[in-house]
Amino acid sequence: MTGKEKLYFLLNKIEDTRVITPSGQPVLIHPYKDLVSKYSDVELIQIFTKLENDEKVLKVLKTPAARPNSSFFDPYTDPEDEYFYLDILPAFDDYFAKVQQEPEYQEFSGRKPPQTPPDVQGEMSIPETSQEVIYEVKYSTKTREILINNFLLSRPNSFSENDEVFEYLYNNPNKEISVEEIETSLRKELTKKFDKTLENLGFVGKLRTVFFKVSKDKIIFINPATKKDLEELDIKFLKLK
């Protein structure tokens, strides 16, 4: 593999492993089992150093005590010492999204690139078509990440009220939902007002205005947001940072 292809392969493995890693836990990468011995010791350290120091998208919390396929491997080494322990920083999402736009990456991975993210200022111009989707919220029950055009807005705690309320709204967009309906679905009484829940999730200011209509006991989650929606609100763009 070329140098870029080795970077692409490692980024894919980090992303795939992160999806199944519990929140708050480091991402574990095994240099042999996960990476299929595609890297020398020096190459792997160089790539991780570049991602940590130059790109600032992760932190290496712990390196393997020894490569399990090396001649000096100690058979009594604790299996947990065979892994790289990684802390994936918020900047990783934007960095990986940009990498996925590269033609070389698409040819190497065969993966369809995600929707074009905002530019470096976190701004996105409005296209000409009134029904053109400008901003769209994505939410995964596996990672619990709330994304707006690939920008990580928040990651609510599992089974928290914020998490459960948002999941219900996400699955029922563009229609009026009452407090009673959510409580019936969740089989419990809500302890927070909608205003507070949205604030906790990061939907404040223009983000709240674009994606939500809120009254005392009812709420509408607007997703996706089109050019027409933004024009009616007299909003040209959202700052995502």
Secondary structure, DSSP 8 states (H G I E B T S, - for coil): --HHHHHHHHHHHHHHHHHTS-TTS-EEE-TTTTTTT-S-HHHHHHHHHIIIIIS--EEEEE--SS-TTSTT--TTS-GGGGSEEEEE-THHHHHHHHHTTSHHHHHHH-----S----TTS-----SSTT-EEE-EEE-TTT--EEETTEEEE---TT-HHHHHHHHHHTSTTSEEEHHHHHHHHTS---S-HHHHHHHHT--THHHHHHEEE-SSEEEE--SEEHHHHHHTT-------
